[in-house]
């Protein structure tokens, strides 16, 4: 996976921001890391809708 990060804008609710900041203060993990992790979970959940290699096993 390419580690280069691309800047983008994401609009979050105030509650989402508050919870992410609280999580950050307790874990010292950057908010951006949690956002990327959430995006990875969504992409994994919907991977069947994305182009990719076909499985050889059915």
C-alpha distance matrix in Angstrom:
0.0 3.8 6.3 9.0 11.1 13.5 16.9 18.4 21.6 21.9 25.4 26.0 29.4 31.3 31.1 27.3 27.3 30.0 28.2 24.9 27.0 28.9 25.8 24.6 28.1 28.2 24.8 23.9 20.3 19.6 20.3 17.2 15.1 17.3 16.9 13.1 13.7 16.4 14.4 11.9 15.2 16.7 14.0 14.2 18.0 18.3 15.8 19.0 19.6 16.5 16.4 14.8 16.2 19.5 20.2 22.8 24.4 26.4
3.8 0.0 3.8 5.6 8.3 10.7 14.3 16.4 19.8 20.7 24.4 25.5 29.0 30.8 31.0 27.3 26.8 29.7 28.4 24.8 26.6 28.9 26.1 24.4 27.8 28.5 25.2 23.7 20.3 19.0 19.7 16.3 15.0 17.7 16.9 13.2 14.8 17.4 15.2 13.6 17.2 18.4 15.8 16.8 20.4 20.3 18.2 21.5 21.5 18.1 18.0 16.9 18.7 22.2 23.3 26.0 27.8 29.7
6.3 3.8 0.0 3.8 6.2 9.6 12.7 15.2 18.5 19.5 23.1 23.9 27.3 28.7 29.0 25.3 24.5 27.2 26.0 22.3 23.7 26.0 23.4 21.4 24.6 25.4 22.1 20.4 17.1 15.7 16.9 13.6 12.3 15.4 15.1 11.7 13.5 16.5 14.9 13.6 17.2 18.7 16.8 17.9 21.4 21.8 20.1 23.7 23.7 20.6 21.0 20.1 22.0 25.4 26.3 29.0 30.6 32.4
9.0 5.6 3.8 0.0 3.8 6.7 10.0 12.9 16.5 18.1 21.8 23.1 26.7 28.2 28.9 25.4 24.2 27.2 26.5 22.8 23.9 26.7 24.4 22.2 25.4 26.7 23.7 21.6 18.5 16.4 17.2 13.6 13.4 16.6 15.6 12.6 15.2 17.7 15.7 15.3 19.0 19.9 18.1 19.8 23.1 23.0 21.6 25.0 24.5 21.3 21.7 21.3 23.6 27.1 28.4 31.2 33.0 34.7
11.1 8.3 6.2 3.8 0.0 3.8 6.6 9.4 12.8 14.4 18.1 19.5 23.1 24.5 25.4 21.9 20.7 23.8 23.4 19.7 20.8 23.8 21.9 19.7 22.9 24.5 21.9 19.7 16.6 14.0 14.2 10.5 11.1 14.1 12.6 10.1 13.4 15.4 13.5 13.9 17.5 18.1 16.8 19.0 21.9 21.8 21.0 24.6 23.7 20.9 21.8 22.0 24.7 28.0 29.4 32.5 34.0 35.3
13.5 10.7 9.6 6.7 3.8 0.0 3.8 6.4 10.2 12.4 16.1 18.1 21.9 23.6 24.9 21.6 20.4 23.8 23.8 20.3 21.5 24.8 23.2 21.2 24.5 26.4 24.1 22.0 18.9 15.9 15.4 11.6 13.1 15.5 13.2 11.3 14.9 16.1 13.7 14.9 18.4 18.2 16.9 19.7 22.2 21.7 21.2 24.5 23.1 20.4 21.4 22.2 25.2 28.5 30.3 33.5 35.1 36.1
16.9 14.3 12.7 10.0 6.6 3.8 0.0 3.8 7.1 9.9 13.4 15.6 19.3 20.7 22.5 19.4 17.9 21.4 21.8 18.5 19.4 22.9 21.9 19.9 22.9 25.2 23.4 21.2 18.4 15.0 13.9 10.6 13.1 15.1 12.5 11.7 15.6 16.2 14.2 16.2 19.3 18.9 18.3 21.3 23.4 22.9 23.0 26.3 24.7 22.4 23.8 25.0 28.1 31.2 33.1 36.4 37.9 38.6
18.4 16.4 15.2 12.9 9.4 6.4 3.8 0.0 3.8 6.6 10.1 12.8 16.5 18.4 20.3 17.3 16.3 20.0 20.5 17.6 18.9 22.4 21.6 20.1 23.2 25.5 24.0 22.2 19.4 16.0 14.0 11.0 13.7 14.9 11.6 11.5 15.2 15.0 12.8 15.5 18.2 17.2 16.9 20.3 21.8 21.1 21.7 24.8 22.8 20.9 22.8 24.4 27.8 30.7 32.6 36.1 37.4 37.8
21.6 19.8 18.5 16.5 12.8 10.2 7.1 3.8 0.0 3.8 6.7 9.7 13.3 15.2 17.5 14.9 13.8 17.6 18.5 16.1 17.4 20.9 20.6 19.4 22.4 24.8 23.8 22.2 19.7 16.3 13.7 11.5 14.7 15.0 11.6 12.7 16.1 15.1 13.5 16.7 18.8 17.5 18.0 21.4 22.4 21.7 23.0 25.9 23.8 22.5 24.7 26.6 30.2 32.8 34.6 38.3 39.3 39.4
21.9 20.7 19.5 18.1 14.4 12.4 9.9 6.6 3.8 0.0 3.8 6.4 10.1 12.5 14.3 11.6 11.2 15.0 15.6 13.6 15.4 18.6 18.2 17.7 20.8 22.9 22.1 21.1 18.5 15.4 12.3 10.6 13.6 13.0 9.5 11.3 14.2 12.5 11.4 15.0 16.5 15.0 16.2 19.5 20.0 19.6 21.4 24.3 22.3 21.5 24.2 26.1 29.7 32.0 33.6 37.3 37.9 37.8
25.4 24.4 23.1 21.8 18.1 16.1 13.4 10.1 6.7 3.8 0.0 3.8 6.9 9.5 11.7 9.8 9.7 13.3 14.5 13.3 14.9 17.9 18.2 18.2 20.8 23.0 22.8 22.1 20.0 17.1 13.5 12.9 15.9 14.6 11.5 14.0 16.4 14.2 13.7 17.5 18.2 16.6 18.4 21.6 21.5 21.2 23.5 26.1 24.1 23.8 26.8 28.9 32.5 34.5 36.0 39.8 40.2 39.8
26.0 25.5 23.9 23.1 19.5 18.1 15.6 12.8 9.7 6.4 3.8 0.0 3.8 6.5 8.1 6.1 6.5 10.0 10.9 10.2 12.2 14.8 15.2 15.7 18.2 20.1 20.3 20.1 18.1 15.7 11.9 12.3 14.9 12.9 10.4 13.6 15.3 12.8 13.3 17.0 17.2 16.0 18.4 21.1 20.7 21.1 23.6 26.3 24.7 24.7 27.9 29.9 33.3 35.1 36.2 40.0 40.1 39.6
29.4 29.0 27.3 26.7 23.1 21.9 19.3 16.5 13.3 10.1 6.9 3.8 0.0 3.8 5.3 5.2 6.4 8.7 10.0 10.7 12.4 14.3 15.4 16.5 18.4 20.2 21.0 21.2 19.8 17.7 14.0 15.1 17.5 15.1 13.2 16.7 17.7 15.1 16.2 19.7 19.3 18.1 21.0 23.4 22.6 23.2 26.0 28.5 27.1 27.5 30.8 32.8 36.1 37.7 38.7 42.5 42.3 41.6
31.3 30.8 28.7 28.2 24.5 23.6 20.7 18.4 15.2 12.5 9.5 6.5 3.8 0.0 3.8 5.4 5.1 6.1 8.6 9.9 10.5 12.3 14.2 15.2 16.4 18.4 19.8 19.9 19.2 17.3 13.8 15.7 18.2 15.9 14.7 18.4 19.4 17.1 18.7 22.1 21.7 21.0 23.9 26.2 25.5 26.4 29.1 31.8 30.5 30.8 34.1 35.9 39.2 40.8 41.7 45.4 45.2 44.6
31.1 31.0 29.0 28.9 25.4 24.9 22.5 20.3 17.5 14.3 11.7 8.1 5.3 3.8 0.0 3.8 5.4 5.0 6.1 8.5 9.8 10.5 12.2 14.1 15.3 16.6 18.2 18.9 18.2 17.0 13.6 16.0 17.8 14.9 14.3 18.0 18.2 15.9 18.1 21.1 20.2 19.9 23.1 24.8 23.9 25.3 28.1 30.7 29.8 30.4 33.8 35.4 38.5 39.9 40.5 44.1 43.6 43.0
27.3 27.3 25.3 25.4 21.9 21.6 19.4 17.3 14.9 11.6 9.8 6.1 5.2 5.4 3.8 0.0 3.8 5.5 5.2 6.1 8.5 9.9 10.5 12.1 14.2 15.4 16.2 16.9 15.5 14.2 10.6 12.6 14.2 11.3 10.5 14.2 14.5 12.2 14.4 17.4 16.7 16.5 19.6 21.4 20.8 22.2 24.8 27.6 26.8 27.1 30.5 31.9 35.0 36.5 37.1 40.8 40.4 39.9
27.3 26.8 24.5 24.2 20.7 20.4 17.9 16.3 13.8 11.2 9.7 6.5 6.4 5.1 5.4 3.8 0.0 3.8 5.5 5.1 6.1 8.5 9.8 10.3 12.2 14.3 15.2 15.1 14.1 12.2 8.8 11.1 13.4 11.3 10.6 14.4 15.3 13.8 15.7 18.7 18.7 18.7 21.4 23.4 23.3 24.6 26.9 29.9 29.0 28.9 32.1 33.4 36.5 38.4 39.0 42.7 42.5 42.3
30.0 29.7 27.2 27.2 23.8 23.8 21.4 20.0 17.6 15.0 13.3 10.0 8.7 6.1 5.0 5.5 3.8 0.0 3.8 5.5 5.2 6.2 8.6 9.8 10.6 12.5 14.2 14.6 14.5 13.4 10.6 13.7 15.5 13.1 13.4 17.1 17.4 16.1 18.5 21.3 20.8 21.2 24.2 25.8 25.5 27.2 29.6 32.5 31.9 31.9 35.2 36.4 39.4 41.1 41.5 45.1 44.7 44.5
28.2 28.4 26.0 26.5 23.4 23.8 21.8 20.5 18.5 15.6 14.5 10.9 10.0 8.6 6.1 5.2 5.5 3.8 0.0 3.8 5.4 5.0 6.1 8.5 9.8 10.6 12.1 13.3 12.8 12.5 9.8 13.0 13.9 11.0 11.9 15.5 15.1 13.7 16.7 19.0 18.2 19.0 22.1 23.2 22.9 25.0 27.3 30.3 30.0 30.1 33.4 34.4 37.2 38.7 38.9 42.4 41.8 41.6
24.9 24.8 22.3 22.8 19.7 20.3 18.5 17.6 16.1 13.6 13.3 10.2 10.7 9.9 8.5 6.1 5.1 5.5 3.8 0.0 3.8 5.4 5.0 6.1 8.6 9.9 10.3 10.8 9.7 8.9 6.0 9.2 10.3 7.8 8.8 12.3 12.3 11.6 14.3 16.5 16.4 17.4 20.1 21.4 21.6 23.6 25.5 28.8 28.5 28.2 31.3 32.0 34.9 36.7 36.9 40.4 40.1 40.2
27.0 26.6 23.7 23.9 20.8 21.5 19.4 18.9 17.4 15.4 14.9 12.2 12.4 10.5 9.8 8.5 6.1 5.2 5.4 3.8 0.0 3.8 5.4 4.9 6.1 8.7 9.9 9.6 9.7 8.7 6.8 10.5 11.9 10.4 11.6 14.9 15.2 15.0 17.6 19.7 19.9 21.1 23.5 24.9 25.3 27.3 29.0 32.4 32.0 31.5 34.5 35.2 38.0 40.0 40.3 43.7 43.5 43.7
28.9 28.9 26.0 26.7 23.8 24.8 22.9 22.4 20.9 18.6 17.9 14.8 14.3 12.3 10.5 9.9 8.5 6.2 5.0 5.4 3.8 0.0 3.8 5.3 5.1 6.3 8.6 9.6 10.5 10.9 9.6 13.3 13.9 11.9 13.9 17.0 16.6 16.3 19.4 21.2 20.8 22.3 25.0 25.9 26.1 28.4 30.3 33.5 33.5 33.3 36.3 36.9 39.5 41.3 41.2 44.6 44.0 44.2
25.8 26.1 23.4 24.4 21.9 23.2 21.9 21.6 20.6 18.2 18.2 15.2 15.4 14.2 12.2 10.5 9.8 8.6 6.1 5.0 5.4 3.8 0.0 3.8 5.5 5.2 6.0 7.8 7.8 8.9 8.0 11.6 11.2 9.1 11.7 14.5 13.5 13.7 17.0 18.2 17.8 19.8 22.4 22.9 23.3 25.9 27.5 30.8 31.1 30.7 33.7 34.0 36.4 38.2 37.9 41.2 40.7 41.0
24.6 24.4 21.4 22.2 19.7 21.2 19.9 20.1 19.4 17.7 18.2 15.7 16.5 15.2 14.1 12.1 10.3 9.8 8.5 6.1 4.9 5.3 3.8 0.0 3.8 5.4 5.2 4.9 5.3 5.9 6.1 9.7 9.7 8.8 11.5 13.8 13.6 14.5 17.3 18.6 18.9 20.9 23.0 23.8 24.8 27.0 28.3 31.8 32.0 31.2 33.9 34.1 36.6 38.7 38.6 41.9 41.6 42.2
28.1 27.8 24.6 25.4 22.9 24.5 22.9 23.2 22.4 20.8 20.8 18.2 18.4 16.4 15.3 14.2 12.2 10.6 9.8 8.6 6.1 5.1 5.5 3.8 0.0 3.8 5.8 5.6 8.0 9.0 9.6 13.2 13.4 12.6 15.2 17.6 17.3 18.2 21.1 22.3 22.5 24.5 26.7 27.4 28.3 30.7 32.0 35.5 35.7 35.0 37.7 37.9 40.3 42.3 42.2 45.4 45.0 45.6
28.2 28.5 25.4 26.7 24.5 26.4 25.2 25.5 24.8 22.9 23.0 20.1 20.2 18.4 16.6 15.4 14.3 12.5 10.6 9.9 8.7 6.3 5.2 5.4 3.8 0.0 3.8 6.0 8.3 10.7 11.5 14.9 14.2 13.0 16.1 18.3 17.2 18.1 21.4 22.1 21.9 24.3 26.6 26.8 27.5 30.3 31.6 34.9 35.5 35.0 37.7 37.7 39.8 41.7 41.2 44.3 43.6 44.2
24.8 25.2 22.1 23.7 21.9 24.1 23.4 24.0 23.8 22.1 22.8 20.3 21.0 19.8 18.2 16.2 15.2 14.2 12.1 10.3 9.9 8.6 6.0 5.2 5.8 3.8 0.0 3.8 5.3 8.5 10.1 13.0 11.5 10.9 14.4 15.9 14.6 16.2 19.3 19.6 19.7 22.4 24.3 24.3 25.5 28.3 29.2 32.6 33.4 32.6 35.1 34.8 36.9 38.8 38.3 41.2 40.8 41.6
23.9 23.7 20.4 21.6 19.7 22.0 21.2 22.2 22.2 21.1 22.1 20.1 21.2 19.9 18.9 16.9 15.1 14.6 13.3 10.8 9.6 9.6 7.8 4.9 5.6 6.0 3.8 0.0 3.8 6.3 8.9 11.5 10.5 11.0 14.1 15.4 15.0 17.0 19.5 20.0 20.7 23.3 24.9 25.3 26.8 29.2 29.9 33.6 34.0 32.9 35.2 35.0 37.1 39.4 39.1 42.1 42.0 42.9
20.3 20.3 17.1 18.5 16.6 18.9 18.4 19.4 19.7 18.5 20.0 18.1 19.8 19.2 18.2 15.5 14.1 14.5 12.8 9.7 9.7 10.5 7.8 5.3 8.0 8.3 5.3 3.8 0.0 3.8 6.5 8.4 6.8 7.6 10.8 11.7 11.3 13.5 15.9 16.3 17.2 19.8 21.2 21.6 23.3 25.6 26.2 29.9 30.3 29.1 31.4 31.1 33.3 35.6 35.5 38.5 38.5 39.5
19.6 19.0 15.7 16.4 14.0 15.9 15.0 16.0 16.3 15.4 17.1 15.7 17.7 17.3 17.0 14.2 12.2 13.4 12.5 8.9 8.7 10.9 8.9 5.9 9.0 10.7 8.5 6.3 3.8 0.0 3.8 5.3 5.3 6.9 9.0 10.1 11.0 12.9 14.7 15.7 17.2 19.1 20.4 21.5 23.2 25.1 25.7 29.4 29.4 28.0 30.3 30.4 32.9 35.3 35.6 38.8 39.0 39.9
20.3 19.7 16.9 17.2 14.2 15.4 13.9 14.0 13.7 12.3 13.5 11.9 14.0 13.8 13.6 10.6 8.8 10.6 9.8 6.0 6.8 9.6 8.0 6.1 9.6 11.5 10.1 8.9 6.5 3.8 0.0 3.8 5.4 5.2 6.4 8.8 9.9 10.8 12.6 14.4 15.5 16.9 18.6 20.1 21.4 23.0 24.2 27.8 27.4 26.4 29.0 29.4 32.2 34.5 35.0 38.4 38.5 39.1
17.2 16.3 13.6 13.6 10.5 11.6 10.6 11.0 11.5 10.6 12.9 12.3 15.1 15.7 16.0 12.6 11.1 13.7 13.0 9.2 10.5 13.3 11.6 9.7 13.2 14.9 13.0 11.5 8.4 5.3 3.8 0.0 3.8 5.4 5.0 6.2 8.5 9.8 10.6 12.3 14.3 15.4 16.5 18.3 20.0 21.2 22.0 25.6 25.2 23.7 26.0 26.5 29.4 31.9 32.6 36.0 36.5 37.2
15.1 15.0 12.3 13.4 11.1 13.1 13.1 13.7 14.7 13.6 15.9 14.9 17.5 18.2 17.8 14.2 13.4 15.5 13.9 10.3 11.9 13.9 11.2 9.7 13.4 14.2 11.5 10.5 6.8 5.3 5.4 3.8 0.0 3.8 5.4 5.1 6.1 8.6 9.9 10.5 12.4 14.4 15.3 16.4 18.4 20.1 20.5 24.3 24.3 22.8 25.1 25.1 27.6 30.1 30.4 33.7 34.0 34.9
17.3 17.7 15.4 16.6 14.1 15.5 15.1 14.9 15.0 13.0 14.6 12.9 15.1 15.9 14.9 11.3 11.3 13.1 11.0 7.8 10.4 11.9 9.1 8.8 12.6 13.0 10.9 11.0 7.6 6.9 5.2 5.4 3.8 0.0 3.8 5.4 5.0 6.2 8.6 9.8 10.6 12.5 14.3 15.2 16.6 18.6 19.6 23.2 23.3 22.4 25.1 25.3 27.9 30.0 30.2 33.6 33.5 34.0
16.9 16.9 15.1 15.6 12.6 13.2 12.5 11.6 11.6 9.5 11.5 10.4 13.2 14.7 14.3 10.5 10.6 13.4 11.9 8.8 11.6 13.9 11.7 11.5 15.2 16.1 14.4 14.1 10.8 9.0 6.4 5.0 5.4 3.8 0.0 3.8 5.4 5.1 6.3 8.7 9.9 10.8 12.4 14.3 15.5 16.8 18.0 21.6 21.1 20.2 22.9 23.7 26.6 28.8 29.4 33.0 33.1 33.5
13.1 13.2 11.7 12.6 10.1 11.3 11.7 11.5 12.7 11.3 14.0 13.6 16.7 18.4 18.0 14.2 14.4 17.1 15.5 12.3 14.9 17.0 14.5 13.8 17.6 18.3 15.9 15.4 11.7 10.1 8.8 6.2 5.1 5.4 3.8 0.0 3.8 5.4 5.1 6.2 8.7 10.0 10.5 12.2 14.2 15.4 15.9 19.6 19.4 17.9 20.3 20.7 23.5 25.9 26.5 30.0 30.4 31.1
13.7 14.8 13.5 15.2 13.4 14.9 15.6 15.2 16.1 14.2 16.4 15.3 17.7 19.4 18.2 14.5 15.3 17.4 15.1 12.3 15.2 16.6 13.5 13.6 17.3 17.2 14.6 15.0 11.3 11.0 9.9 8.5 6.1 5.0 5.4 3.8 0.0 3.8 5.4 5.1 6.3 8.8 9.9 10.5 12.4 14.4 15.0 18.6 19.1 18.0 20.6 20.6 23.1 25.1 25.2 28.6 28.7 29.2
16.4 17.4 16.5 17.7 15.4 16.1 16.2 15.0 15.1 12.5 14.2 12.8 15.1 17.1 15.9 12.2 13.8 16.1 13.7 11.6 15.0 16.3 13.7 14.5 18.2 18.1 16.2 17.0 13.5 12.9 10.8 9.8 8.6 6.2 5.1 5.4 3.8 0.0 3.8 5.4 5.1 6.4 8.7 9.9 10.7 12.6 14.0 17.4 17.5 17.1 20.1 20.7 23.5 25.2 25.5 29.1 28.9 29.0
14.4 15.2 14.9 15.7 13.5 13.7 14.2 12.8 13.5 11.4 13.7 13.3 16.2 18.7 18.1 14.4 15.7 18.5 16.7 14.3 17.6 19.4 17.0 17.3 21.1 21.4 19.3 19.5 15.9 14.7 12.6 10.6 9.9 8.6 6.3 5.1 5.4 3.8 0.0 3.8 5.4 5.1 6.2 8.5 9.9 10.7 11.8 15.3 14.9 14.0 17.0 17.8 20.9 22.8 23.6 27.3 27.5 27.6
11.9 13.6 13.6 15.3 13.9 14.9 16.2 15.5 16.7 15.0 17.5 17.0 19.7 22.1 21.1 17.4 18.7 21.3 19.0 16.5 19.7 21.2 18.2 18.6 22.3 22.1 19.6 20.0 16.3 15.7 14.4 12.3 10.5 9.8 8.7 6.2 5.1 5.4 3.8 0.0 3.8 5.5 5.1 6.0 8.5 9.9 10.1 13.8 14.2 13.0 15.6 15.7 18.3 20.3 20.7 24.3 24.5 24.9
15.2 17.2 17.2 19.0 17.5 18.4 19.3 18.2 18.8 16.5 18.2 17.2 19.3 21.7 20.2 16.7 18.7 20.8 18.2 16.4 19.9 20.8 17.8 18.9 22.5 21.9 19.7 20.7 17.2 17.2 15.5 14.3 12.4 10.6 9.9 8.7 6.3 5.1 5.4 3.8 0.0 3.8 5.5 5.1 6.1 8.7 9.7 13.1 13.9 13.7 16.7 16.9 19.4 20.7 20.7 24.2 23.9 23.9
16.7 18.4 18.7 19.9 18.1 18.2 18.9 17.2 17.5 15.0 16.6 16.0 18.1 21.0 19.9 16.5 18.7 21.2 19.0 17.4 21.1 22.3 19.8 20.9 24.5 24.3 22.4 23.3 19.8 19.1 16.9 15.4 14.4 12.5 10.8 10.0 8.8 6.4 5.1 5.5 3.8 0.0 3.8 5.4 5.1 6.2 8.4 11.4 11.3 11.6 15.0 16.0 18.9 20.1 20.7 24.4 24.2 23.8
14.0 15.8 16.8 18.1 16.8 16.9 18.3 16.9 18.0 16.2 18.4 18.4 21.0 23.9 23.1 19.6 21.4 24.2 22.1 20.1 23.5 25.0 22.4 23.0 26.7 26.6 24.3 24.9 21.2 20.4 18.6 16.5 15.3 14.3 12.4 10.5 9.9 8.7 6.2 5.1 5.5 3.8 0.0 3.8 5.5 5.2 5.7 9.2 9.2 8.4 11.6 12.4 15.4 17.0 17.9 21.6 21.9 21.8
14.2 16.8 17.9 19.8 19.0 19.7 21.3 20.3 21.4 19.5 21.6 21.1 23.4 26.2 24.8 21.4 23.4 25.8 23.2 21.4 24.9 25.9 22.9 23.8 27.4 26.8 24.3 25.3 21.6 21.5 20.1 18.3 16.4 15.2 14.3 12.2 10.5 9.9 8.5 6.0 5.1 5.4 3.8 0.0 3.8 5.5 5.0 8.4 9.9 9.6 12.4 12.3 14.5 15.6 15.7 19.4 19.2 19.2
18.0 20.4 21.4 23.1 21.9 22.2 23.4 21.8 22.4 20.0 21.5 20.7 22.6 25.5 23.9 20.8 23.3 25.5 22.9 21.6 25.3 26.1 23.3 24.8 28.3 27.5 25.5 26.8 23.3 23.2 21.4 20.0 18.4 16.6 15.5 14.2 12.4 10.7 9.9 8.5 6.1 5.1 5.5 3.8 0.0 3.8 5.7 7.9 9.3 10.4 13.7 14.2 16.4 16.8 16.9 20.5 19.8 19.1
18.3 20.3 21.8 23.0 21.8 21.7 22.9 21.1 21.7 19.6 21.2 21.1 23.2 26.4 25.3 22.2 24.6 27.2 25.0 23.6 27.3 28.4 25.9 27.0 30.7 30.3 28.3 29.2 25.6 25.1 23.0 21.2 20.1 18.6 16.8 15.4 14.4 12.6 10.7 9.9 8.7 6.2 5.2 5.5 3.8 0.0 3.8 5.4 5.7 7.2 10.8 12.1 14.7 15.2 16.0 19.8 19.6 18.7
15.8 18.2 20.1 21.6 21.0 21.2 23.0 21.7 23.0 21.4 23.5 23.6 26.0 29.1 28.1 24.8 26.9 29.6 27.3 25.5 29.0 30.3 27.5 28.3 32.0 31.6 29.2 29.9 26.2 25.7 24.2 22.0 20.5 19.6 18.0 15.9 15.0 14.0 11.8 10.1 9.7 8.4 5.7 5.0 5.7 3.8 0.0 3.8 5.3 5.2 8.0 8.5 11.1 11.9 12.8 16.6 16.8 16.5
19.0 21.5 23.7 25.0 24.6 24.5 26.3 24.8 25.9 24.3 26.1 26.3 28.5 31.8 30.7 27.6 29.9 32.5 30.3 28.8 32.4 33.5 30.8 31.8 35.5 34.9 32.6 33.6 29.9 29.4 27.8 25.6 24.3 23.2 21.6 19.6 18.6 17.4 15.3 13.8 13.1 11.4 9.2 8.4 7.9 5.4 3.8 0.0 3.8 5.6 7.8 8.6 10.6 10.3 11.3 15.0 15.0 14.0
19.6 21.5 23.7 24.5 23.7 23.1 24.7 22.8 23.8 22.3 24.1 24.7 27.1 30.5 29.8 26.8 29.0 31.9 30.0 28.5 32.0 33.5 31.1 32.0 35.7 35.5 33.4 34.0 30.3 29.4 27.4 25.2 24.3 23.3 21.1 19.4 19.1 17.5 14.9 14.2 13.9 11.3 9.2 9.9 9.3 5.7 5.3 3.8 0.0 3.8 6.8 9.2 12.0 12.2 14.1 17.7 18.2 17.1
16.5 18.1 20.6 21.3 20.9 20.4 22.4 20.9 22.5 21.5 23.8 24.7 27.5 30.8 30.4 27.1 28.9 31.9 30.1 28.2 31.5 33.3 30.7 31.2 35.0 35.0 32.6 32.9 29.1 28.0 26.4 23.7 22.8 22.4 20.2 17.9 18.0 17.1 14.0 13.0 13.7 11.6 8.4 9.6 10.4 7.2 5.2 5.6 3.8 0.0 3.8 6.4 9.8 11.1 13.5 17.1 18.3 17.9
16.4 18.0 21.0 21.7 21.8 21.4 23.8 22.8 24.7 24.2 26.8 27.9 30.8 34.1 33.8 30.5 32.1 35.2 33.4 31.3 34.5 36.3 33.7 33.9 37.7 37.7 35.1 35.2 31.4 30.3 29.0 26.0 25.1 25.1 22.9 20.3 20.6 20.1 17.0 15.6 16.7 15.0 11.6 12.4 13.7 10.8 8.0 7.8 6.8 3.8 0.0 3.8 7.2 9.0 12.0 15.3 17.2 17.2
14.8 16.9 20.1 21.3 22.0 22.2 25.0 24.4 26.6 26.1 28.9 29.9 32.8 35.9 35.4 31.9 33.4 36.4 34.4 32.0 35.2 36.9 34.0 34.1 37.9 37.7 34.8 35.0 31.1 30.4 29.4 26.5 25.1 25.3 23.7 20.7 20.6 20.7 17.8 15.7 16.9 16.0 12.4 12.3 14.2 12.1 8.5 8.6 9.2 6.4 3.8 0.0 3.7 6.4 9.2 12.4 14.6 15.3
16.2 18.7 22.0 23.6 24.7 25.2 28.1 27.8 30.2 29.7 32.5 33.3 36.1 39.2 38.5 35.0 36.5 39.4 37.2 34.9 38.0 39.5 36.4 36.6 40.3 39.8 36.9 37.1 33.3 32.9 32.2 29.4 27.6 27.9 26.6 23.5 23.1 23.5 20.9 18.3 19.4 18.9 15.4 14.5 16.4 14.7 11.1 10.6 12.0 9.8 7.2 3.7 0.0 3.8 6.4 9.1 11.7 13.1
19.5 22.2 25.4 27.1 28.0 28.5 31.2 30.7 32.8 32.0 34.5 35.1 37.7 40.8 39.9 36.5 38.4 41.1 38.7 36.7 40.0 41.3 38.2 38.7 42.3 41.7 38.8 39.4 35.6 35.3 34.5 31.9 30.1 30.0 28.8 25.9 25.1 25.2 22.8 20.3 20.7 20.1 17.0 15.6 16.8 15.2 11.9 10.3 12.2 11.1 9.0 6.4 3.8 0.0 3.8 6.4 8.8 9.6
20.2 23.3 26.3 28.4 29.4 30.3 33.1 32.6 34.6 33.6 36.0 36.2 38.7 41.7 40.5 37.1 39.0 41.5 38.9 36.9 40.3 41.2 37.9 38.6 42.2 41.2 38.3 39.1 35.5 35.6 35.0 32.6 30.4 30.2 29.4 26.5 25.2 25.5 23.6 20.7 20.7 20.7 17.9 15.7 16.9 16.0 12.8 11.3 14.1 13.5 12.0 9.2 6.4 3.8 0.0 3.8 5.4 6.9
22.8 26.0 29.0 31.2 32.5 33.5 36.4 36.1 38.3 37.3 39.8 40.0 42.5 45.4 44.1 40.8 42.7 45.1 42.4 40.4 43.7 44.6 41.2 41.9 45.4 44.3 41.2 42.1 38.5 38.8 38.4 36.0 33.7 33.6 33.0 30.0 28.6 29.1 27.3 24.3 24.2 24.4 21.6 19.4 20.5 19.8 16.6 15.0 17.7 17.1 15.3 12.4 9.1 6.4 3.8 0.0 3.8 6.6
24.4 27.8 30.6 33.0 34.0 35.1 37.9 37.4 39.3 37.9 40.2 40.1 42.3 45.2 43.6 40.4 42.5 44.7 41.8 40.1 43.5 44.0 40.7 41.6 45.0 43.6 40.8 42.0 38.5 39.0 38.5 36.5 34.0 33.5 33.1 30.4 28.7 28.9 27.5 24.5 23.9 24.2 21.9 19.2 19.8 19.6 16.8 15.0 18.2 18.3 17.2 14.6 11.7 8.8 5.4 3.8 0.0 3.8
26.4 29.7 32.4 34.7 35.3 36.1 38.6 37.8 39.4 37.8 39.8 39.6 41.6 44.6 43.0 39.9 42.3 44.5 41.6 40.2 43.7 44.2 41.0 42.2 45.6 44.2 41.6 42.9 39.5 39.9 39.1 37.2 34.9 34.0 33.5 31.1 29.2 29.0 27.6 24.9 23.9 23.8 21.8 19.2 19.1 18.7 16.5 14.0 17.1 17.9 17.2 15.3 13.1 9.6 6.9 6.6 3.8 0.0
